[in-house]
Amino acid sequence: MMNAPGKRNQRSSHGAGWDLDSFLDCCTSCGAPDTIISRRDENVFRCMNCGACSSACPSGCNPADALLQAKYRLLSTMQVSERVSKTVLTARRFVQWGHAFPFAYYTRAETVFWPGCSLTAMSPKVVRKTQQLLEKKLGKKVGIALDCCSDPAYQTGDLDTVRDASLRIMSMLERKEITSVIAACTNCIKVFSKYLPGVRVWHVLDILPDATVQPLAKETCYLHHPCPTYRFNAVQGRAKFLLGQLGATVIEQTGPRCCGFGGNMHALAPELADACISEIMVAASDTPIVTYCMACKDRFLEKGGRAYHILELLVSATPVNQSLSSTHGWFNRLLVMLRMRLDGRGEKVSSS
């Protein structure tokens, strides 16, 4: 059993201009979230944070954010089951490792490319090629920032860890005089929008040039949108446009469908996570799946699917064709950091 850290002010600590009482006052009880929240049910940890409930809520009550806050309340005020405790602590350790030397690294530059944990772990080549393409497009130096935005902790409702990590990230950005971040991970953008509101952040697909270099052989593909993009969906249109430029016929996902990684569901309830990804793969049928979340792609590969990350197509990198172990992923992250040091483009982050 786990005793979580003490409760903090919900509004000021976590950048949320709402609370659970406000949600319950707004809710018309058309579904289950209000019941789960009211009785402080641990089933709240089966929420995958995909945002589907908020997009469907007829009253605009934002049950997705309320469910996240309910997770935080349980962690802050009550003991939770061993499975939840283990998942929370594992996510917390991941964030801590990702933020420390030798895995975290920041270039001193006005603008940096923030690839995110999954892309760096899966394909160092895509990270380097994307950085080079960004420099060519913008006509100036674009550094790289290697760090964990703390989304794994966010997914479990461990918002104190997210707040602390965000303060450290903000300190590093200021120390390295970084004013603009180009991110490849929509989960990173989601966290930054809540916890680093003063930082200018773009999605990499908003910056990359329209002229692309690798065709998709004019195949039909299934475009899987990562869950956070339903909160800021302009990037969805950009992804579809770029695939069209590549010559693909696009079958587009029409609503939030989690790959099973959201909420750390693959650890908390593997059967539910598998049911979610099976739903996507059935919808895709025999067509290749294209996404712009490397964690989603890894899930598809793990289940035997044929999947691409859109950056692999845009920068002409050989696609990763099998799921990688955690050890291999951390090794790849180390390789990227070492390459940066050899190039003399960045500075290590102190383990303190």
N, C-alpha and C positions, 0 to 999 in steps of 0.2 A: 504494500500500500504506500501511497505517496502523499506527503503533506506538501502542497505547493507553496510558493512564496506569498507573502502578504498582499492583500488587495490594495490597489492604487486607485486614484481618481480616474474614473472611466473616461471622462471627457478630455481632461488635460493630458493624461498619460498616453492616450492611444489615438489622438487626433480624430475622434468620433464625436460629432455633434448630436448625439442621441444617447438613449439608455434603454434598458429593457422594459422599464415601466411605460415609457413612451410607445414602444412597439406594441405592448400588450393592450394599451388604450386604443391604438389604431387598428389592431387586428380584428377582423370580423369572424374569425374562427371557421374559415372555409376549408382549412386543412389541419395538419397535425402539429406544425411548429409551435403554436402558442401553448398547446397542451404539454409538449415535451419541455418547453422553457419554464412553464409555471410549476411543474412538479419536480424540476431540477433532475431530469432523467438523463442518465449517462448515455442513452441512445443518441444524445446530441452529438456525440463524437463520431456517429455514422454519417454526419453531414460532410459532403465532399467539397463544400465551398464553390460549387460550380456556378451559383447564381441563378439557376433555373427557376427557383421559387420566387425570387425577386422580380424576374422578368414576367412571371405569370400572375403576380399578386394584383388583384383588382383594385386594391386600396392604396397601392404604392407604399406599403409599409416597410419594405426592405427586410424581409425575414432572413435573408442570407447573412446580413450583418448582425442581426439579432441572435442568430444561432451561433455565430462566432463569439459574440460577447457572452453567450450562455456557456460556451466551453471555458472561456476565461474565468467566469464566475465559479464554475465547479472546481477548476484548478486552484483558484485563489482561496476558496472558503471551505472546501470539503475534501475528504479523502476520495481517491478514485481507484478503480480496479488495477490489478497488477498489469494487465495488458495495456491499458491506457497509460499508466505510469511509465512502463518500459518504452512505449512509442514516443512519449513526450521527451524522455531523457535521451533517447537515441537521436531525435531531431535536434535537441539542444546541443548535443556533442557535435553533430554534423556542422551546425552553425559555428560553434567555437573553433573547430578545426579549420573550417573554410575561411575564417577571419584571421587566422594566425599564420606566422611564418612556419613552413616555407610555401604555403599555398596562396597566401594573399600578397598582392603586389600592385603598386600604383605607379604609373608614369607621371612625371611632372609635366603637365601639358594643359592647355586651356580646355581641350576637348579630348575625351577618352571613349574608347569602345569598351562597353561592359558586356562581355559575352554571356555571363551567367555560369553557374556551376555545371549544368548538364551539358551544354555545348562544349565547354572546355574539356570536360571529362571524356566526351565521346569523340571529338574530332579537333585536335590541335591545328590540323591543316586548315580547316574551315575558319578557325579563329584568325590565323595569320592572313589568309587570303582576303577575308572580309575587312580586316584592318587596312590592308594595302588598297583595296578597292575604295574604301571610305576616304583614304588620303588622296587618292586620285580624283575622286568626285569633288571633295571639298577644297583641294589645292593647298592643303596645309598639313602639318603634323597632327596625327591622331594617335594618341597613346592607347594603352590598354590598362584597364583596372580589373584585377582578378580578386574577387571577394565573394562572400555569400551574403545575399540580401536579407537572409534569415527567414525566407518563406517557409521552409520546413517547420519552423517553430510557429509561424503564423497559422499554418494549416491546422495545427493542433490546439490553437487558442492560447499558446504560451506567449502572450503579448508583452509581458515584461522583458522576456529575452529579445523580442523584436525591437522594443524601444531601446534597450541597451545597445544592441548591435547597430541600430540606426544612428545613435549618438556617436559611436566609434567611426562609422562610415562617414558621417558628416565632418568629423574632425579630420579624417584623412583627406577628404576632398578639399577642405580648406587649406590643409598643410601643403598639399601638392598644387594648389592654385588652380584646381579643376572647377570650371564653371558650367560645362556642358557635358552631358552623358548621353551616349548613343547605345541603347540597350538592345540585346537580341532576345531577351526573355521577358514575356509579358507578365510573369509573376513578379519579376524584379520591378517592373514599371508600376504594377499594382501596389507593392509595398512602398516604393519611393513616393507615390502620389499621396499616401496616407501619412508617412513619417518623415519625408524630406520634401515638404511642399515648396521650399525655396530653391530647389535644384532644377535646372532646365533639363528635361529628359525627353528624348525622341526614341521611337522604335526604329531599328535599323532599316526596316522596309520603307520607312518614310524618307530615307536619305539615299539609298542606293539608286544608281542610275536606271533609267527605263531600258536601255540597251543591255541585253543579257547575252551570255556567251555560250550557254549549253542548251540545246533543244531537248524537249521531253519526247522526241520522236512522234510528236502530235498524238500522243496517247490520250485516252480518257483517264482522268484521275479523280479521286475523292479528296476534297479539301476539308481537312479536319481543323477547325478553329479551336485554339486553346481556350479554356474556360474564362480566364480573365478578360479576353477581348470582348466579351459580351457586356463588360462594364465600360469599355471605350472602343467601340466597334469600327472606328475609321480604318484601323489597320487591316480589318477583314477585307474591305474592298481593295486595298492595296495588294494584298496577297493574291486575291483572285485576278486582279489586273496583270500582275507579273507572271502568273502562270499562263494567262492568255498570251502574253508576249512570248512565252517559251513555246507556244504552239499547242498547248494542251486544251482538251475539252474538259471543262470543270463540272463535276457534280459536287455541289456545295452543301455542307452541313447547315441545317437551317435553325438550329437551336442548341443550347448548351448540352454537351454530351461529354462527361468526364471519362478520361481513359482509365480511371481507377487509382490514379496517383494522388488526386486531390484529397485533402483531409488525412493524408497518409493512410488511406483506406487499404492499400496493399498490405499494410502491417496490421491494422486494426481488425479488418474484416475481409480477408482475401477472397472469400466467395462472392461478396458484393462487388469488389473491385473487378473480379473476373467477369461477372455478369455485365458490368458497365462496358468493358472493352469489347466483349463479345457483341454487344448491341451495335457498336460502331463498325466492327468488322463485318457484321451481317449487312449493314447498310452499304458498306463499300463494295460488298460482293467480291468479285475477282479483280477489281481495279486497284492499281497502286494507290496508297494513301500518302498524301502530301500534307505536312503540317509545318508549323514554325515554332514548335516546342520540342526540344531534343528529349526531354523526359517522356513526352507522349510518344515520340518515335521509338524510344527504347522499349516502351511497353508493347507497342505493336510488333516490334522485332521479337521480343520475348515470347509472344504468342504465335509466332510463325508467320506474321504478316509481311507484306512487301511495302516498305515505307521509305519516304525521303523527308529530309528536312529541306525546306525551300532554299536555304543558303547553300546547301550542297549543289543545287542546280544553278544558282545564280553565279557562283564563283568557280564552277567547273572542278569541284573536288570529287574524288572517288567516294561514292556514298558508303557509309558504314552499313554493313549488311548483316550484322549480328549483334545481339545484346552483349554489353560488356559487363564484366564483374566489377564490383565496387573497388577492388584493389587496382584493377586496370585503370579505372576512372581516376583514382587519386594519382596514379603514376603519370597519366596524361596531363593532369593539372600541374604536376611538378615539372614536367617537360616544358610546358608553356612558360612557367616562371623562370626556369633556367635559361630558356632561349631569350627571354627579355633581359636577363642579367648579362648574358653574353653580348647582346646587342648594345648594352649600355643605355637602354631606353627607360629604365625605371629604377625604383628603389624598393628594397624589401620592407616588409612591415614587421615591426618588432613583435616578438611573441608576448611581450608584456602588454 
